Amino acid sequence: MPDLITRLTETVQTNCHISDARHGADYGMCVYLMRMREYFRWEKGHAFSARLDSSEIGDWLTDREALWDELVDDDYRPIELGGQCFDVFNEAAINTCLRDHGLVYGGGLVTAGKPQFFLARLEDYEQLNGADVYVAGRELARGLSAFPAMSRGSVILLRREALKRMVWEKLETWRWKRPDNALGRAFASDDFEHDLEGALQRMASGQSRFVLLHESGERFAGQVLGADWERMLLLLAGTRVELMLRAVRDFIADCHGPLPAMPEAGDDAAIHFYIGGLSNMRKHLFPALLDGYETWRMSGDRGVFSRLAAHGLRHWRQVAGDALEIYRHAPEQSEVLVGNMLEQCQMARIHD
């Protein structure tokens, strides 16, 4: 068993390095340096409260980029288990083999077609709305970016360690100017100054239900949108329109999952954090969601989220259908035509 874990960890970490070698430069310089700093913290096992040595980070960064230069043209290593050889993207088969060993594996494409891999201790397993949910604990191998959760087919992967690190990164960013916004209200709900580790854990735990409901909604969105949606995303990979389309799919997922659940949420901080974590693109396309948040803040009426979910699901399914029709009839013009259509389809308010 120890030999299996060691070999598997080395293989998955090598594949993470290969992916990072090919895609690490896709980030802007500020985001890249911040992610590398936190990647260094994870790899060296430093606590979130630890003060990092800049010269040590600099030396590590130089060595890591040299390693990436060596690996950038390599093929991904197959996953070998029990005498079988699996393709790196055959998540379902790999996890079937690993479950009895207390491990969970992730291997799939994320934004802009970037492969993302990880290996972690399996902390829990459950079922949610017909999906197999694997809850990952301590991570043994990971890459530069770490999505807190992913859904593919009938499987949802929740990465608790990555979720906690996401909360930490948002806290660090918020602390630069400490604005009075949704994230600030979320962080004001706990003692991040004197109990950092505990507060991070509590915030991540409170957010995990919304994350799981979002991924359950992603499965629903995948069934609604079909295979042509993924083909359209691949055609438009790396463009602003891809980001817009991913936001639309997120809206369908959230209107099916987290938003209807918010009236019953016992944790106001989780709602503040959810809103504070919205990307600029999602805020741009769905200003009604921000208006609903302000309505809740001023009135305490959580029912606004249920109303937003009902109206939003109809609206964004229609928008997604229109985008697919454009793609099917004029794929070569999709970037311009779909982009123009999406700019006209903001959900600015609830239509009663």
DRENDREN-581488 format. One record per residue (C-alpha): residue in three letters; x, y, z. Coordinates in nm, 3 decimals. Layout:
  nunu     east    north       up
   Ala        X        Y        Z
...
This chain:
  nunu     east    north       up
   Met    0.000    0.000    0.000
   Pro    0.270    0.262    0.083
   Asp    0.450    0.180   -0.243
   Leu    0.125    0.218   -0.439
   Ile    0.058    0.559   -0.283
   Thr    0.415    0.674   -0.345
   Arg    0.417    0.568   -0.710
   Leu    0.070    0.707   -0.774
   Thr    0.152    1.038   -0.605
   Glu    0.466    1.076   -0.816
   Thr    0.275    1.000   -1.137
   Val   -0.011    1.241   -1.064
   Gln    0.227    1.515   -0.949
   Thr    0.429    1.475   -1.269
   Asn    0.111    1.515   -1.473
   Cys    0.030    1.828   -1.270
   His    0.375    1.966   -1.358
   Ile    0.324    1.890   -1.728
   Ser   -0.012    2.069   -1.729
   Asp    0.134    2.367   -1.542
   Ala    0.430    2.376   -1.782
   Arg    0.187    2.414   -2.071
   His   -0.064    2.647   -1.908
   Gly    0.100    2.826   -1.614
   Ala    0.172    3.131   -1.827
   Asp   -0.199    3.166   -1.912
   Tyr   -0.249    3.377   -1.600
   Gly   -0.165    3.746   -1.574
   Met    0.155    3.820   -1.383
   Cys   -0.011    3.927   -1.057
   Val   -0.241    3.624   -1.047
   Tyr    0.044    3.394   -1.146
   Leu    0.271    3.517   -0.866
   Met   -0.006    3.495   -0.607
   Arg   -0.094    3.139   -0.712
   Met    0.272    3.036   -0.711
   Arg    0.314    3.181   -0.361
   Glu    0.022    2.974   -0.232
   Tyr    0.136    2.668   -0.427
   Phe    0.471    2.703   -0.248
   Arg    0.287    2.725    0.087
   Trp    0.097    2.402    0.011
   Glu    0.402    2.210   -0.117
   Lys    0.618    2.308    0.182
   Gly    0.341    2.246    0.433
   His    0.345    2.597    0.580
   Ala    0.048    2.709    0.787
   Phe   -0.171    2.989    0.656
   Ser   -0.052    3.208    0.942
   Ala    0.317    3.146    0.863
   Arg    0.521    3.435    0.725
   Leu    0.686    3.316    0.403
   Asp    1.047    3.390    0.316
   Ser    1.065    3.583   -0.013
   Ser    1.414    3.460   -0.103
   Glu    1.313    3.099   -0.045
   Ile    1.006    3.147   -0.264
   Gly    1.225    3.305   -0.533
   Asp    1.466    3.011   -0.539
   Trp    1.178    2.764   -0.546
   Leu    1.011    2.954   -0.830
   Thr    1.328    2.944   -1.038
   Asp    1.365    2.570   -0.982
   Arg    0.999    2.504   -1.060
   Glu    1.006    2.696   -1.387
   Ala    1.323    2.507   -1.487
   Leu    1.142    2.179   -1.417
   Trp    0.849    2.294   -1.629
   Asp    1.087    2.372   -1.916
   Glu    1.205    2.011   -1.905
   Leu    0.852    1.866   -1.900
   Val    0.656    2.097   -2.132
   Asp    0.675    1.862   -2.433
   Asp    0.622    1.538   -2.238
   Asp    0.310    1.324   -2.269
   Tyr    0.093    1.272   -1.964
   Arg    0.185    0.958   -1.771
   Pro   -0.087    0.688   -1.766
   Ile   -0.221    0.578   -1.428
   Glu   -0.111    0.223   -1.343
   Leu   -0.320    0.034   -1.087
   Gly   -0.352   -0.335   -1.017
   Gly   -0.174   -0.434   -1.335
   Gln   -0.400   -0.212   -1.547
   Cys   -0.307    0.106   -1.732
   Phe   -0.566    0.387   -1.733
   Asp   -0.586    0.704   -1.940
   Val   -0.536    1.008   -1.717
   Phe   -0.890    1.131   -1.790
   Asn   -1.062    0.802   -1.701
   Glu   -1.165    0.933   -1.360
   Ala   -1.451    0.692   -1.301
   Ala   -1.247    0.375   -1.354
   Ile   -0.950    0.507   -1.156
   Asn   -1.168    0.605   -0.858
   Thr   -1.340    0.268   -0.862
   Cys   -0.996    0.111   -0.807
   Leu   -0.885    0.368   -0.550
   Arg   -1.191    0.382   -0.328
   Asp   -1.093    0.070   -0.129
   His   -0.748    0.224   -0.077
   Gly   -0.894    0.539    0.079
   Leu   -0.787    0.762   -0.209
   Val   -0.964    0.983   -0.463
   Tyr   -0.836    1.106   -0.799
   Gly   -0.931    1.394   -1.025
   Gly   -0.839    1.430   -1.391
   Gly   -1.031    1.648   -1.633
   Leu   -1.048    1.970   -1.833
   Val   -1.135    2.305   -1.674
   Thr   -1.150    2.660   -1.809
   Ala   -0.988    2.712   -2.151
   Gly   -0.938    2.337   -2.188
   Lys   -0.665    2.320   -1.922
   Pro   -0.614    1.970   -1.777
   Gln   -0.629    1.957   -1.398
   Phe   -0.523    1.664   -1.182
   Phe   -0.511    1.586   -0.813
   Leu   -0.476    1.294   -0.573
   Ala   -0.607    1.306   -0.216
   Arg   -0.711    1.099    0.082
   Leu   -1.074    0.997    0.051
   Glu   -1.247    1.159    0.348
   Asp   -1.606    1.067    0.276
   Tyr   -1.839    0.924    0.015
   Glu   -2.210    0.997   -0.027
   Gln   -2.482    1.026   -0.287
   Leu   -2.660    1.349   -0.382
   Asn   -2.946    1.364   -0.631
   Gly   -2.822    1.048   -0.802
   Ala   -2.457    1.155   -0.810
   Asp   -2.163    0.979   -0.646
   Val   -1.994    1.240   -0.426
   Tyr   -1.630    1.182   -0.337
   Val   -1.507    1.415   -0.060
   Ala   -1.132    1.468   -0.079
   Gly   -0.933    1.545    0.234
   Arg   -0.555    1.595    0.254
   Glu   -0.415    1.640   -0.094
   Leu   -0.108    1.438   -0.193
   Ala   -0.062    1.582   -0.544
   Arg   -0.204    1.894   -0.710
   Gly   -0.120    2.162   -0.963
   Leu   -0.093    2.538   -0.967
   Ser   -0.469    2.591   -0.970
   Ala   -0.710    2.390   -0.759
   Phe   -1.084    2.407   -0.823
   Pro   -1.274    2.332   -0.498
   Ala   -1.517    2.102   -0.678
   Met   -1.577    1.942   -1.015
   Ser   -1.858    1.736   -1.167
   Arg   -1.829    1.499   -1.459
   Gly   -2.094    1.251   -1.556
   Ser   -2.245    1.097   -1.244
   Val   -1.949    1.192   -1.021
   Ile   -1.893    1.502   -0.805
   Leu   -1.552    1.565   -0.652
   Leu   -1.540    1.800   -0.352
   Arg   -1.191    1.908   -0.244
   Arg   -1.215    2.032    0.114
   Glu   -0.851    2.137    0.131
   Ala   -0.880    2.334   -0.193
   Leu   -1.201    2.497   -0.069
   Lys   -1.028    2.608    0.250
   Arg   -0.738    2.747    0.046
   Met   -0.982    2.934   -0.178
   Val   -1.131    3.102    0.131
   Trp   -0.780    3.192    0.244
   Glu   -0.687    3.345   -0.093
   Lys   -1.005    3.555   -0.096
   Leu   -0.931    3.668    0.260
   Glu   -0.578    3.770    0.163
   Thr   -0.707    3.965   -0.138
   Trp   -0.980    4.135    0.066
   Arg   -0.729    4.239    0.333
   Trp   -0.536    4.460    0.089
   Lys   -0.802    4.734    0.107
   Arg   -1.068    4.583    0.337
   Pro   -1.367    4.718    0.141
   Asp   -1.718    4.713    0.287
   Asn   -1.856    4.447    0.054
   Ala   -2.006    4.098    0.062
   Leu   -1.674    3.929    0.135
   Gly   -1.603    4.175    0.415
   Arg   -1.940    4.091    0.571
   Ala   -1.862    3.721    0.544
   Phe   -1.524    3.761    0.710
   Ala   -1.672    3.984    0.983
   Ser   -1.879    3.686    1.095
   Asp   -1.582    3.506    1.253
   Asp   -1.256    3.577    1.432
   Phe   -1.007    3.560    1.145
   Glu   -0.760    3.778    1.334
   His   -0.714    3.555    1.639
   Asp   -0.834    3.211    1.524
   Leu   -0.731    3.202    1.159
   Glu   -0.721    2.825    1.109
   Gly   -1.048    2.768    1.289
   Ala   -1.225    3.053    1.109
   Leu   -1.104    2.929    0.770
   Gln   -1.228    2.581    0.847
   Arg   -1.569    2.706    0.962
   Met   -1.609    2.931    0.657
   Ala   -1.513    2.648    0.421
   Ser   -1.751    2.408    0.596
   Gly   -2.036    2.659    0.569
   Gln   -1.968    2.707    0.199
   Ser   -1.933    2.337    0.118
   Arg   -2.311    2.281    0.100
   Phe   -2.350    2.553   -0.162
   Val   -2.052    2.415   -0.353
   Leu   -2.205    2.067   -0.361
   Leu   -2.544    2.206   -0.466
   His   -2.374    2.401   -0.743
   Glu   -2.204    2.087   -0.871
   Ser   -2.534    1.901   -0.856
   Gly   -2.674    2.188   -1.060
   Glu   -2.384    2.149   -1.302
   Arg   -2.497    1.792   -1.367
   Phe   -2.847    1.921   -1.438
   Ala   -2.704    2.188   -1.669
   Gly   -2.502    1.928   -1.854
   Gln   -2.812    1.720   -1.918
   Val   -3.003    2.028   -2.038
   Leu   -2.729    2.164   -2.264
   Gly   -2.600    1.843   -2.421
   Ala   -2.282    1.759   -2.611
   Asp   -2.303    2.054   -2.852
   Trp   -2.246    2.291   -2.561
   Glu   -1.909    2.133   -2.487
   Arg   -1.815    2.144   -2.856
   Met   -1.903    2.513   -2.863
   Leu   -1.686    2.580   -2.557
   Leu   -1.391    2.401   -2.717
   Leu   -1.434    2.605   -3.035
   Leu   -1.435    2.927   -2.832
   Ala   -1.170    2.825   -2.576
   Gly   -0.960    3.116   -2.454
   Thr   -1.201    3.387   -2.568
   Arg   -1.417    3.628   -2.369
   Val   -1.722    3.452   -2.513
   Glu   -1.611    3.125   -2.353
   Leu   -1.612    3.300   -2.014
   Met   -1.959    3.438   -2.085
   Leu   -2.091    3.096   -2.181
   Arg   -1.939    2.936   -1.872
   Ala   -2.113    3.204   -1.665
   Val   -2.445    3.117   -1.829
   Arg   -2.397    2.750   -1.742
   Asp   -2.309    2.853   -1.385
   Phe   -2.633    3.051   -1.365
   Ile   -2.835    2.748   -1.473
   Ala   -2.653    2.538   -1.213
   Asp   -2.703    2.793   -0.935
   Cys   -3.069    2.857   -1.017
   His   -3.120    2.481   -0.990
   Gly   -2.902    2.425   -0.681
   Pro   -2.771    2.688   -0.436
   Leu   -3.017    2.976   -0.490
   Pro   -3.335    2.779   -0.409
   Ala   -3.160    2.649   -0.094
   Met   -3.067    2.992    0.041
   Pro   -3.401    3.061    0.214
   Glu   -3.330    2.758    0.436
   Ala   -2.960    2.831    0.489
   Gly   -2.877    2.873    0.856
   Asp   -2.556    3.061    0.788
   Asp   -2.574    3.423    0.667
   Ala   -2.197    3.422    0.621
   Ala   -2.228    3.151    0.354
   Ile   -2.464    3.374    0.154
   His   -2.232    3.674    0.188
   Phe   -1.936    3.461    0.077
   Tyr   -2.124    3.315   -0.219
   Ile   -2.214    3.662   -0.347
   Gly   -1.866    3.796   -0.273
   Gly   -1.710    3.513   -0.472
   Leu   -1.898    3.589   -0.794
   Ser   -1.670    3.668   -1.087
   Asn   -1.691    4.005   -1.258
   Met   -1.841    3.832   -1.560
   Arg   -2.121    3.680   -1.356
   Lys   -2.195    4.016   -1.192
   His   -2.200    4.181   -1.535
   Leu   -2.447    3.934   -1.684
   Phe   -2.671    3.883   -1.379
   Pro   -2.710    4.219   -1.200
   Ala   -3.052    4.104   -1.072
   Leu   -2.865    3.866   -0.842
   Leu   -2.678    4.156   -0.681
   Asp   -3.004    4.350   -0.649
   Gly   -3.163    4.048   -0.482
   Tyr   -2.873    4.026   -0.240
   Glu   -2.920    4.390   -0.142
   Thr   -3.294    4.332   -0.099
   Trp   -3.218    4.046    0.140
   Arg   -2.964    4.256    0.330
   Met   -3.206    4.544    0.378
   Ser   -3.527    4.345    0.441
   Gly   -3.416    4.003    0.561
   Asp   -3.641    3.847    0.296
   Arg   -3.461    3.531    0.188
   Gly   -3.748    3.445   -0.042
   Val   -3.592    3.678   -0.298
   Phe   -3.339    3.404   -0.376
   Ser   -3.615    3.152   -0.453
   Arg   -3.782    3.402   -0.685
   Leu   -3.451    3.477   -0.855
   Ala   -3.391    3.105   -0.903
   Ala   -3.730    3.042   -1.063
   His   -3.710    3.337   -1.303
   Gly   -3.341    3.291   -1.364
   Leu   -3.366    2.925   -1.459
   Arg   -3.618    3.005   -1.732
   His   -3.417    3.304   -1.853
   Trp   -3.076    3.140   -1.869
   Arg   -3.203    2.818   -2.026
   Gln   -3.352    3.031   -2.303
   Val   -3.026    3.224   -2.343
   Ala   -2.827    2.900   -2.357
   Gly   -3.066    2.759   -2.616
   Asp   -3.027    3.071   -2.831
   Ala   -2.647    3.041   -2.812
   Leu   -2.663    2.678   -2.922
   Glu   -2.886    2.764   -3.217
   Ile   -2.636    3.026   -3.335
   Tyr   -2.348    2.779   -3.297
   Arg   -2.529    2.504   -3.487
   His   -2.618    2.728   -3.779
   Ala   -2.301    2.941   -3.800
   Pro   -2.016    2.787   -3.597
   Glu   -1.749    2.994   -3.773
   Gln   -1.926    3.315   -3.665
   Ser   -2.005    3.198   -3.311
   Glu   -1.757    3.421   -3.133
   Val   -1.909    3.741   -3.273
   Leu   -2.275    3.640   -3.294
   Val   -2.297    3.459   -2.960
   Gly   -2.099    3.735   -2.789
   Asn   -2.330    4.004   -2.922
   Met   -2.637    3.805   -2.820
   Leu   -2.510    3.749   -2.468
   Glu   -2.436    4.118   -2.416
   Gln   -2.805    4.186   -2.489
   Cys   -2.935    3.917   -2.251
   Gln   -2.839    4.045   -1.908
   Met   -3.093    3.957   -1.641
   Ala   -3.125    4.302   -1.490
   Arg   -3.441    4.245   -1.286
   Ile   -3.714    3.997   -1.208
   His   -4.005    4.024   -1.448
   Asp   -4.323    3.965   -1.249
